Amino acid sequence: MASQAAKLSGLARKLVNDKLIDKDGAEDAAQQAADNDLPLVSYLVQNDLVSASAIAISAAQEFGTPLIDLEAVDPEAIPSQIISERLIRTHHAIPLYHRGNRLFVAVSDPTNRQALADIQFQTGISTEEVLVEEDKLSAFINRVLESEEETSFADFGDEDIDLDLESINVDGPEEEDTEASIADDTPVVRFINKMLLDAIRMGSSDLHFEPFEKSYRVRFRTDGVLHEVASPPNNLAPRIAARIKVMSQMDISERRVPQDGRIKLKVSKSKAIDFRVNTLPVLFGEKIVLRILDPGQAKVGVDALGYEDDQKKLYLEALKKPQGMFVVTGPTGSGKTVSLYTGLQILNTPELNISTAEDPVEINLDGINQCPVNAKVGLDFSEALRSFLRQDPDIIMVGEIRDLETAEISIKAAQTGHMVMSTLHTNSAPETITRLRNMGVPAFNLATSLNLIIAQRLARRLCSCKEKLDIPAGALLEKGFSQEDVDQGLEIYGPKGCDKCTAGYKGRVGIFEVVKITPPISKIIMADGNSLEIAKECKEQGFNTIFESALIKVKAGLTSLDEVDRVTSGH
């Protein structure tokens, strides 16, 4: 233990001495931060191990560094232009004031001497550190850099969108006089651009444009819940639809059938976000849904997904296996794709040939061969898989197993020395096996090819403004908590609400059921056992159900009981 203790920085030791974190927790956090190439302070705050304000106060006492509140600093007045964005991002530090021959630099970790040295080297100005809270620093850096690079709504035109608009046929039956049309459409263009950028800023996952007989509604899905954000005049519905279809390279004259498209929106010099667009003919026009595809989601790292320690171990063990099937299941919007992509990112090395078949390709990853499925030309999942197997793959990712043919080819690939990863729409891990059996997959194939099944949900994460709830012991026992939990003084938190969150929630946390296919479970599959029998064996093996995993998140104060009821089916 002595060698491990020596790894602790002065700041980590101070946090341990102040009883903000125990020694084992600090050592583990230091190791995890190093593995994920993250500063220790960032790791502690992101994983809610220690609050940002507590770290800042403790560090200021230990190192004698002045502590300031970033909310009192005007972002427009700071001299950020004198150093590069790359340096700010790399060192997680930003200059606040330039006085004479001194440059005051905001940092969240006073031990980050390299940042001061590099900034001084680039600017030639003596640097002095000031201490700020980690969460405020991250938000402040993003706000400053985005405000410098972001295009204003007034100037945000077609040139900012990575599309060849001239190649699109814009001749539709409703085209009017060109001059009048352009003048009328200008507010529509600005409105749609504003909606797209607002959705990105709010961290929404999708946008819904919905026409009704006497009204028009725009809704954002933020943290898994829809809420209305705008209600433009109803007569603009055709123009809004036409504009989005032009941006998505769809046929604007076709309003009778659903269409799929894609928008690449450049929000700054260094950041572009993709939108997956789908139109659906409805009674009073076309409903349009835009799904935001942020490439940064795939790079969050396995620790940020929310697995418990034992679940994370099973996840990483399954990834290391040379062959077999790795299935992620859950409803739409439950984070299945992110779980798979995170695994692919871990496996993405020059030594491995990785191919994916997706409908559509949601996140673009360098080093991985991604094949978009196109049923219109005969390229479905099964055809793509056949082609992959002729290209000597090591790892195959199938976007979704929808039919028996795709399932059979996937299993054959898993049985012939390939690692196959895929998603499926079921409610729980045991039901995944039943679903594949109902498709027509023989039981002996499932028993020999399946390695791991992950069922998951996304629950809204409680904001730091959360409040403690006074719930009677009887009610807690009814909810599924043990008598031991209640006796230990279980603390349950609920949403409160502040100016930094939505209804007391901010962000989401994953809830998982991770089942390893062990020999006893394989025997039940071979005997054609149902999902109830498999679930009983999973419980005996010590695999938590989604509901049990959700209760662990409640005990940790990460989410509320109301959220558990919303995203899980109970006991």
C-alpha positions as CSV (number, residue, x, y, z in Angstrom):
1,M,0.0,0.0,0.0
2,A,2.9,2.3,0.5
3,S,3.7,2.5,-3.2
4,Q,0.0,3.2,-4.0
5,A,-0.2,5.9,-1.3
6,A,2.9,7.6,-2.8
7,K,0.9,8.1,-6.1
8,L,-1.5,10.5,-4.3
9,S,-0.9,14.1,-5.2
10,G,-0.8,16.8,-2.6
11,L,-4.3,17.7,-3.4
12,A,-5.6,14.1,-3.1
13,R,-3.9,13.8,0.3
14,K,-5.5,17.0,1.4
15,L,-8.9,15.7,0.4
16,V,-8.3,12.5,2.4
17,N,-7.2,14.5,5.4
18,D,-10.2,16.7,5.2
19,K,-12.4,13.5,5.1
20,L,-13.9,14.5,1.8
21,I,-13.0,11.1,0.4
22,D,-11.5,8.0,2.0
23,K,-7.9,6.8,1.1
24,D,-9.0,3.8,-1.0
25,G,-11.4,6.0,-2.9
26,A,-8.8,8.6,-3.6
27,E,-6.3,6.0,-4.8
28,D,-8.9,4.4,-7.0
29,A,-10.0,7.8,-8.4
30,A,-6.3,8.8,-9.1
31,Q,-5.8,5.5,-11.0
32,Q,-9.1,5.9,-13.0
33,A,-8.3,9.5,-13.8
34,A,-4.9,8.5,-15.1
35,D,-6.3,5.6,-17.1
36,N,-8.9,7.9,-18.7
37,D,-6.3,10.7,-19.3
38,L,-8.4,13.1,-17.1
39,P,-7.3,15.5,-14.4
40,L,-8.0,14.2,-10.9
41,V,-10.3,17.1,-10.1
42,S,-12.3,16.6,-13.3
43,Y,-12.7,12.9,-12.6
44,L,-13.9,13.5,-8.9
45,V,-16.5,16.1,-9.9
46,Q,-17.8,14.3,-13.0
47,N,-18.4,11.1,-11.0
48,D,-19.9,13.0,-8.0
49,L,-17.3,11.7,-5.6
50,V,-16.5,15.1,-4.2
51,S,-18.3,18.4,-4.8
52,A,-16.5,21.1,-6.9
53,S,-16.9,23.7,-4.1
54,A,-15.4,21.4,-1.4
55,I,-12.4,20.7,-3.6
56,A,-11.8,24.4,-4.3
57,I,-12.1,25.4,-0.7
58,S,-9.8,22.6,0.4
59,A,-7.2,23.4,-2.3
60,A,-7.2,27.1,-1.5
61,Q,-6.5,26.3,2.2
62,E,-3.7,23.8,1.3
63,F,-1.9,25.9,-1.4
64,G,-2.7,29.4,-0.4
65,T,-4.1,30.1,-3.8
66,P,-6.8,32.9,-4.0
67,L,-10.3,31.4,-4.7
68,I,-12.7,33.4,-6.9
69,D,-16.3,32.9,-8.1
70,L,-16.4,32.7,-11.9
71,E,-20.1,33.9,-11.9
72,A,-18.7,37.3,-11.1
73,V,-16.4,37.4,-14.1
74,D,-17.6,38.8,-17.4
75,P,-16.8,36.3,-20.2
76,E,-16.6,39.0,-22.8
77,A,-13.9,40.9,-20.9
78,I,-11.4,38.1,-20.6
79,P,-8.2,38.0,-22.8
80,S,-8.8,34.5,-24.2
81,Q,-7.4,35.6,-27.6
82,I,-3.8,35.8,-26.4
83,I,-3.6,31.9,-26.1
84,S,-4.8,29.2,-28.4
85,E,-8.0,27.2,-27.9
86,R,-6.0,24.0,-28.0
87,L,-3.9,25.2,-25.0
88,I,-7.1,26.1,-23.1
89,R,-8.7,22.7,-23.8
90,T,-5.5,20.7,-23.2
91,H,-4.7,22.2,-19.8
92,H,-8.3,23.0,-18.7
93,A,-7.2,26.6,-17.8
94,I,-8.2,30.0,-19.1
95,P,-6.7,33.5,-18.6
96,L,-9.1,35.9,-16.7
97,Y,-7.1,39.2,-16.3
98,H,-4.1,40.8,-17.9
99,R,-2.6,43.4,-15.6
100,G,0.7,45.0,-16.5
101,N,3.2,42.1,-16.9
102,R,1.0,39.6,-15.1
103,L,-1.6,37.2,-16.5
104,F,-4.0,35.7,-14.0
105,V,-5.0,32.1,-15.1
106,A,-8.1,30.3,-13.7
107,V,-7.4,26.6,-12.8
108,S,-9.4,24.1,-10.8
109,D,-6.3,22.1,-9.8
110,P,-3.5,24.2,-8.2
111,T,-1.0,21.4,-8.8
112,N,-1.3,21.9,-12.5
113,R,2.0,23.7,-12.9
114,Q,2.5,22.6,-16.5
115,A,-0.5,24.7,-17.6
116,L,1.1,27.9,-16.2
117,A,4.5,27.0,-17.7
118,D,3.0,26.4,-21.2
119,I,0.8,29.5,-21.1
120,Q,3.8,31.6,-19.9
121,F,6.0,30.1,-22.7
122,Q,3.4,30.9,-25.4
123,T,2.5,34.4,-24.2
124,G,5.8,35.6,-22.7
125,I,3.9,37.0,-19.8
126,S,4.4,36.0,-16.2
127,T,1.5,33.8,-15.0
128,E,-0.3,33.6,-11.7
129,E,-2.9,31.1,-10.8
130,V,-6.3,31.8,-9.3
131,L,-8.5,28.9,-8.1
132,V,-12.1,28.3,-9.4
133,E,-14.6,25.5,-9.0
134,E,-14.2,22.7,-11.5
135,D,-17.9,22.6,-12.8
136,K,-18.0,26.3,-13.2
137,L,-14.6,26.3,-15.0
138,S,-15.8,23.7,-17.6
139,A,-19.0,25.6,-18.3
140,F,-17.1,28.9,-18.5
141,I,-14.5,27.6,-20.9
142,N,-17.2,26.2,-23.2
143,R,-19.2,29.5,-23.0
144,V,-16.2,31.6,-23.8
145,L,-14.9,29.5,-26.7
146,E,-18.4,29.0,-28.2
147,S,-19.2,32.7,-28.0
148,E,-16.0,33.6,-29.9
149,E,-16.6,31.1,-32.7
150,E,-20.4,30.7,-32.9
151,T,-22.2,32.3,-35.7
152,S,-25.0,34.6,-34.8
153,F,-28.5,33.7,-35.8
154,A,-28.8,36.7,-38.0
155,D,-25.7,35.7,-40.1
156,F,-26.2,32.0,-39.9
157,G,-27.0,30.9,-43.4
158,D,-26.7,28.1,-45.8
159,E,-22.9,28.6,-46.1
160,D,-22.6,27.4,-42.5
161,I,-24.2,24.1,-43.3
162,D,-22.2,21.4,-44.9
163,L,-24.6,20.8,-47.8
164,D,-24.6,21.1,-51.6
165,L,-27.9,23.0,-51.8
166,E,-27.6,23.6,-55.5
167,S,-27.9,19.9,-56.3
168,I,-31.3,19.7,-54.8
169,N,-34.4,20.0,-56.9
170,V,-36.4,22.8,-55.2
171,D,-39.2,22.9,-57.8
172,G,-42.4,22.0,-56.1
173,P,-46.0,22.7,-56.9
174,E,-46.3,25.4,-54.2
175,E,-43.3,27.5,-55.5
176,E,-44.3,31.2,-55.8
177,D,-42.6,34.3,-57.0
178,T,-38.9,33.9,-56.2
179,E,-38.4,37.3,-54.6
180,A,-41.4,37.1,-52.4
181,S,-40.6,33.5,-51.5
182,I,-37.1,34.4,-50.3
183,A,-38.3,37.4,-48.3
184,D,-41.0,35.3,-46.7
185,D,-38.7,32.4,-45.9
186,T,-36.0,34.4,-44.2
187,P,-37.7,34.3,-40.8
188,V,-38.3,30.6,-41.3
189,V,-34.6,30.0,-42.0
190,R,-33.6,31.9,-38.9
191,F,-36.3,30.2,-36.8
192,I,-35.1,26.7,-37.7
193,N,-31.4,27.6,-37.2
194,K,-32.3,29.0,-33.8
195,M,-34.2,25.8,-32.9
196,L,-31.3,23.6,-33.9
197,L,-28.7,25.6,-31.9
198,D,-31.0,25.9,-28.9
199,A,-31.5,22.1,-28.9
200,I,-27.7,21.6,-28.9
201,R,-27.2,24.1,-26.1
202,M,-29.8,22.5,-23.9
203,G,-28.3,19.0,-24.5
204,S,-31.5,17.7,-26.1
205,S,-31.6,14.4,-27.9
206,D,-34.2,15.1,-30.5
207,L,-36.5,17.8,-31.9
208,H,-40.2,17.3,-32.9
209,F,-41.9,19.6,-35.4
210,E,-45.6,18.8,-35.3
211,P,-48.5,20.4,-37.4
212,F,-52.1,20.2,-36.1
213,E,-55.3,21.6,-37.5
214,K,-55.2,25.0,-35.7
215,S,-51.7,25.1,-34.2
216,Y,-48.1,24.1,-34.7
217,R,-45.8,22.8,-32.0
218,V,-42.1,22.4,-31.6
219,R,-40.9,20.1,-28.8
220,F,-37.4,19.1,-27.5
221,R,-36.6,15.9,-25.7
222,T,-34.2,16.8,-22.9
223,D,-33.0,14.1,-20.5
224,G,-35.6,11.7,-22.0
225,V,-38.6,13.9,-21.4
226,L,-40.4,16.0,-24.1
227,H,-41.3,19.7,-23.5
228,E,-42.8,22.4,-25.7
229,V,-40.4,25.2,-26.6
230,A,-42.1,27.1,-29.4
231,S,-45.5,27.5,-31.2
232,P,-45.0,29.3,-34.5
233,P,-48.0,30.3,-36.7
234,N,-49.8,27.4,-38.2
235,N,-49.6,28.8,-41.8
236,L,-45.8,28.4,-41.7
237,A,-46.0,24.6,-41.5
238,P,-45.4,24.0,-45.2
239,R,-42.4,26.4,-45.3
240,I,-40.8,24.9,-42.2
241,A,-41.2,21.4,-43.6
242,A,-39.8,22.6,-47.0
243,R,-36.8,24.3,-45.4
244,I,-35.9,21.2,-43.3
245,K,-36.2,18.9,-46.3
246,V,-33.9,21.2,-48.4
247,M,-31.3,21.1,-45.6
248,S,-31.7,17.3,-45.4
249,Q,-31.4,16.8,-49.1
250,M,-34.9,15.3,-49.4
251,D,-37.4,15.7,-52.2
252,I,-39.5,18.7,-51.2
253,S,-42.2,17.9,-53.8
254,E,-43.0,14.5,-52.2
255,R,-45.3,14.8,-49.2
256,R,-47.1,11.5,-49.4
257,V,-44.5,9.1,-48.1
258,P,-42.0,9.2,-45.2
259,Q,-38.4,10.3,-46.1
260,D,-35.1,10.0,-44.3
261,G,-32.2,12.5,-44.5
262,R,-29.3,14.0,-42.7
263,I,-28.1,17.5,-41.8
264,K,-24.5,18.3,-40.9
265,L,-24.5,21.5,-38.8
266,K,-21.3,23.4,-38.2
267,V,-21.7,25.2,-34.9
268,S,-18.1,26.4,-34.6
269,K,-14.7,26.1,-36.3
270,S,-13.9,22.9,-34.5
271,K,-17.3,21.3,-33.9
272,A,-20.0,19.9,-36.2
273,I,-23.1,18.0,-35.2
274,D,-25.1,15.6,-37.3
275,F,-28.9,15.5,-37.3
276,R,-30.8,12.4,-38.5
277,V,-34.0,13.6,-40.0
278,N,-37.3,11.7,-40.6
279,T,-40.5,13.0,-42.1
280,L,-43.9,11.4,-41.6
281,P,-47.1,12.4,-43.5
282,V,-49.8,13.2,-40.9
283,L,-53.4,14.6,-41.1
284,F,-52.4,18.3,-41.4
285,G,-49.0,18.2,-43.0
286,E,-45.7,16.5,-42.2
287,K,-44.4,15.7,-38.8
288,I,-40.6,16.0,-38.7
289,V,-38.3,14.5,-36.1
290,L,-34.6,15.4,-36.0
291,R,-32.3,13.2,-33.9
292,I,-29.1,14.8,-32.6
293,L,-26.1,12.6,-33.2
294,D,-23.2,13.9,-31.2
295,P,-19.9,12.1,-31.9
296,G,-18.6,13.0,-28.5
297,Q,-21.0,10.6,-26.9
298,A,-19.0,7.6,-28.1
299,K,-15.9,8.9,-26.4
300,V,-17.2,9.3,-22.9
301,G,-15.4,6.2,-21.6
302,V,-16.8,3.1,-19.9
303,D,-16.7,4.7,-16.4
304,A,-19.0,7.5,-17.5
305,L,-21.7,5.1,-18.6
306,G,-22.8,4.2,-15.1
307,Y,-22.0,0.5,-14.7
308,E,-21.6,-0.9,-11.2
309,D,-18.1,-2.3,-10.5
310,D,-19.1,-6.0,-11.0
311,Q,-21.1,-5.1,-14.2
312,K,-18.2,-3.1,-15.6
313,K,-15.9,-6.1,-15.0
314,L,-18.3,-8.4,-16.9
315,Y,-18.6,-5.8,-19.8
316,L,-14.8,-5.5,-20.2
317,E,-14.3,-9.3,-19.9
318,A,-16.8,-9.9,-22.7
319,L,-15.1,-7.4,-25.0
320,K,-11.8,-9.3,-24.6
321,K,-13.3,-12.6,-25.9
322,P,-12.2,-13.5,-29.4
323,Q,-15.6,-14.8,-30.5
324,G,-19.2,-15.0,-29.4
325,M,-22.2,-12.6,-29.3
326,F,-22.5,-9.5,-27.2
327,V,-26.1,-8.2,-27.2
328,V,-27.3,-4.8,-25.9
329,T,-31.1,-4.5,-25.4
330,G,-33.6,-1.9,-24.4
331,P,-36.2,0.5,-25.8
332,T,-35.6,3.3,-28.3
333,G,-33.5,6.1,-26.7
334,S,-32.1,4.0,-23.9
335,G,-28.4,4.5,-24.9
336,K,-27.8,1.1,-26.6
337,T,-25.8,2.7,-29.4
338,V,-23.5,4.6,-27.0
339,S,-22.9,1.4,-25.0
340,L,-21.9,-0.4,-28.2
341,Y,-19.8,2.4,-29.6
342,T,-18.0,2.8,-26.3
343,G,-17.0,-0.9,-26.6
344,L,-15.9,-0.4,-30.2
345,Q,-13.8,2.5,-29.1
346,I,-12.0,0.3,-26.6
347,L,-11.5,-2.4,-29.3
348,N,-10.5,0.1,-32.0
349,T,-6.8,-0.7,-32.5
350,P,-4.7,-1.1,-35.7
351,E,-4.5,-4.9,-35.1
352,L,-8.2,-5.5,-35.5
353,N,-10.5,-5.3,-38.5
354,I,-13.9,-3.9,-37.3
355,S,-16.9,-3.6,-39.6
356,T,-20.4,-2.3,-38.7
357,A,-23.7,-2.5,-40.5
358,E,-26.1,0.2,-39.3
359,D,-29.4,1.8,-40.3
360,P,-28.4,4.6,-40.4
361,V,-24.7,5.2,-39.3
362,E,-25.3,7.3,-36.2
363,I,-21.8,8.2,-35.1
364,N,-18.8,8.4,-37.4
365,L,-15.7,6.7,-35.9
366,D,-12.2,6.8,-37.5
367,G,-10.6,3.3,-37.9
368,I,-13.9,1.5,-38.2
369,N,-15.5,0.4,-41.5
370,Q,-19.1,1.6,-41.2
371,C,-21.6,0.3,-43.8
372,P,-25.0,2.2,-44.0
373,V,-27.8,-0.3,-44.7
374,N,-29.9,0.6,-47.7
375,A,-32.9,-1.7,-48.2
376,K,-34.0,0.2,-51.5
377,V,-31.0,-1.2,-53.4
378,G,-31.1,-4.6,-51.7
379,L,-28.3,-3.9,-49.1
380,D,-30.0,-5.1,-45.9
381,F,-28.4,-6.3,-42.7
382,S,-28.1,-9.9,-43.9
383,E,-26.5,-9.0,-47.2
384,A,-24.0,-6.6,-45.4
385,L,-23.1,-9.4,-43.0
386,R,-22.4,-11.9,-45.8
387,S,-20.1,-9.3,-47.4
388,F,-18.3,-8.7,-44.1
389,L,-17.5,-12.4,-43.7
390,R,-15.7,-12.4,-47.0
391,Q,-13.5,-9.5,-45.8
392,D,-11.8,-11.4,-42.9
393,P,-13.3,-9.4,-40.0
394,D,-12.3,-9.7,-36.3
395,I,-15.3,-7.8,-34.9
396,I,-18.7,-7.3,-36.5
397,M,-21.3,-4.9,-35.2
398,V,-24.9,-5.3,-36.4
399,G,-27.1,-2.2,-35.8
400,E,-30.1,-4.3,-35.0
401,I,-31.2,-7.9,-35.3
402,R,-34.7,-7.6,-36.8
403,D,-35.3,-11.0,-38.5
404,L,-34.3,-14.6,-38.5
405,E,-31.9,-14.3,-41.4
406,T,-29.8,-11.6,-39.7
407,A,-29.9,-13.5,-36.4
408,E,-28.7,-16.8,-38.1
409,I,-25.8,-15.1,-39.9
410,S,-24.8,-13.2,-36.8
411,I,-24.8,-16.5,-34.7
412,K,-22.9,-18.4,-37.5
413,A,-20.3,-15.6,-37.5
414,A,-20.0,-15.8,-33.7
415,Q,-19.5,-19.5,-33.9
416,T,-16.7,-19.3,-36.5
417,G,-14.2,-17.2,-34.7
418,H,-15.7,-13.7,-34.9
419,M,-16.8,-11.3,-32.2
420,V,-20.4,-10.1,-33.0
421,M,-22.0,-7.1,-31.3
422,S,-25.6,-6.2,-31.8
423,T,-28.8,-4.6,-30.4
424,L,-32.2,-5.9,-29.9
425,H,-35.5,-4.4,-28.7
426,T,-36.6,-6.3,-25.6
427,N,-37.4,-5.3,-22.0
428,S,-34.9,-7.4,-20.1
429,A,-31.9,-9.7,-20.5
430,P,-33.8,-13.0,-20.0
431,E,-36.5,-11.9,-22.5
432,T,-33.7,-11.4,-25.1
433,I,-33.3,-15.1,-25.3
434,T,-37.0,-15.7,-25.6
435,R,-37.2,-13.1,-28.4
436,L,-34.4,-14.8,-30.4
437,R,-36.1,-18.2,-29.8
438,N,-39.4,-16.7,-31.1
439,M,-37.6,-15.5,-34.2
440,G,-36.7,-19.1,-34.9
441,V,-33.1,-19.4,-33.7
442,P,-32.4,-22.9,-32.3
443,A,-31.8,-23.1,-28.6
444,F,-28.4,-25.0,-29.0
445,N,-27.1,-22.1,-31.2
446,L,-28.0,-19.5,-28.5
447,A,-26.5,-21.6,-25.7
448,T,-23.1,-21.9,-27.5
449,S,-22.8,-18.4,-29.1
450,L,-24.1,-15.9,-26.5
451,N,-21.5,-14.4,-24.2
452,L,-23.2,-11.4,-22.6
453,I,-26.5,-9.7,-22.6
454,I,-26.9,-6.1,-21.3
455,A,-30.4,-4.6,-20.8
456,Q,-30.4,-0.9,-20.1
457,R,-32.4,2.2,-19.4
458,L,-31.6,5.9,-19.0
459,A,-32.9,7.7,-15.9
460,R,-32.7,11.4,-15.3
461,R,-29.9,12.4,-12.9
462,L,-30.7,14.5,-9.9
463,C,-29.2,18.0,-9.9
464,S,-26.9,19.1,-7.0
465,C,-29.8,21.1,-5.7
466,K,-31.6,17.9,-4.7
467,E,-33.4,17.7,-1.4
468,K,-33.7,14.9,1.1
469,L,-37.1,13.2,1.4
470,D,-38.7,11.9,4.5
471,I,-40.2,8.5,3.5
472,P,-41.6,6.1,6.1
473,A,-39.7,2.8,6.6
474,G,-42.7,0.8,5.5
475,A,-42.9,2.6,2.2
476,L,-39.2,2.0,1.5
477,L,-39.6,-1.7,2.2
478,E,-42.5,-1.8,-0.2
479,K,-40.4,-0.2,-2.8
480,G,-37.9,-3.0,-2.6
481,F,-35.2,-1.8,-0.2
482,S,-34.0,-4.3,2.4
483,Q,-34.5,-4.1,6.1
484,E,-30.7,-3.7,6.4
485,D,-30.8,-0.6,4.2
486,V,-33.6,1.0,6.3
487,D,-31.8,0.2,9.6
488,Q,-28.6,1.9,8.3
489,G,-30.5,5.2,7.9
490,L,-31.2,5.2,4.2
491,E,-31.2,8.7,2.6
492,I,-33.5,9.2,-0.3
493,Y,-33.3,12.4,-2.4
494,G,-35.9,14.0,-4.7
495,P,-35.8,16.9,-7.2
496,K,-35.9,20.4,-6.0
497,G,-35.2,22.7,-9.0
498,C,-32.8,25.6,-9.6
499,D,-31.7,27.8,-12.5
500,K,-29.1,25.3,-13.6
501,C,-31.5,22.3,-14.1
502,T,-34.8,21.3,-15.6
503,A,-37.4,20.3,-12.9
504,G,-34.6,19.3,-10.5
505,Y,-32.8,17.0,-13.0
506,K,-29.7,17.6,-15.1
507,G,-28.2,14.9,-17.4
508,R,-28.9,11.2,-17.3
509,V,-27.5,8.1,-15.7
510,G,-27.5,4.6,-17.1
511,I,-29.3,1.7,-15.3
512,F,-28.1,-1.7,-16.4
513,E,-28.8,-5.4,-16.1
514,V,-25.7,-7.3,-17.1
515,V,-26.0,-11.1,-17.5
516,K,-23.2,-13.4,-18.4
517,I,-24.3,-16.6,-20.0
518,T,-22.9,-19.1,-17.5
519,P,-23.1,-23.0,-17.9
520,P,-26.3,-23.2,-15.6
521,I,-28.0,-20.6,-17.8
522,S,-26.9,-22.4,-21.0
523,K,-28.5,-25.6,-19.7
524,I,-31.8,-23.8,-19.2
525,I,-31.6,-22.4,-22.7
526,M,-30.8,-25.8,-24.1
527,A,-33.9,-27.2,-22.2
528,D,-36.0,-24.5,-23.9
529,G,-36.6,-22.8,-20.6
530,N,-38.8,-19.6,-20.5
531,S,-37.7,-16.1,-19.5
532,L,-39.0,-16.6,-15.9
533,E,-36.7,-19.6,-15.4
534,I,-33.8,-17.8,-16.8
535,A,-34.5,-14.7,-14.6
536,K,-34.6,-17.0,-11.5
537,E,-31.2,-18.5,-12.4
538,C,-29.8,-15.0,-13.1
539,K,-30.9,-13.9,-9.6
540,E,-29.2,-17.0,-8.1
541,Q,-26.1,-16.2,-10.0
542,G,-26.1,-12.7,-8.4
543,F,-26.9,-10.7,-11.5
544,N,-29.0,-7.6,-10.6
545,T,-32.2,-6.9,-12.4
546,I,-32.7,-3.4,-13.9
547,F,-34.9,-2.5,-11.0
548,E,-32.3,-3.6,-8.4
549,S,-29.6,-1.6,-10.3
550,A,-32.0,1.4,-10.2
551,L,-32.4,1.1,-6.4
552,I,-28.6,1.2,-6.1
553,K,-28.6,4.5,-8.0
554,V,-31.3,5.8,-5.7
555,K,-29.3,4.8,-2.6
556,A,-26.3,6.7,-4.1
557,G,-28.4,9.8,-4.5
558,L,-28.0,9.8,-8.3
559,T,-31.7,9.6,-9.2
560,S,-35.2,9.6,-7.5
561,L,-37.8,6.9,-6.9
562,D,-40.1,8.7,-9.3
563,E,-37.6,8.2,-12.1
564,V,-37.2,4.6,-11.2
565,D,-40.9,4.1,-11.5
566,R,-40.9,5.9,-14.8
567,V,-38.1,3.9,-16.5
568,T,-38.5,0.4,-14.9
569,S,-41.4,-1.9,-14.5
570,G,-40.9,-2.4,-10.8
571,H,-39.9,-5.5,-8.9
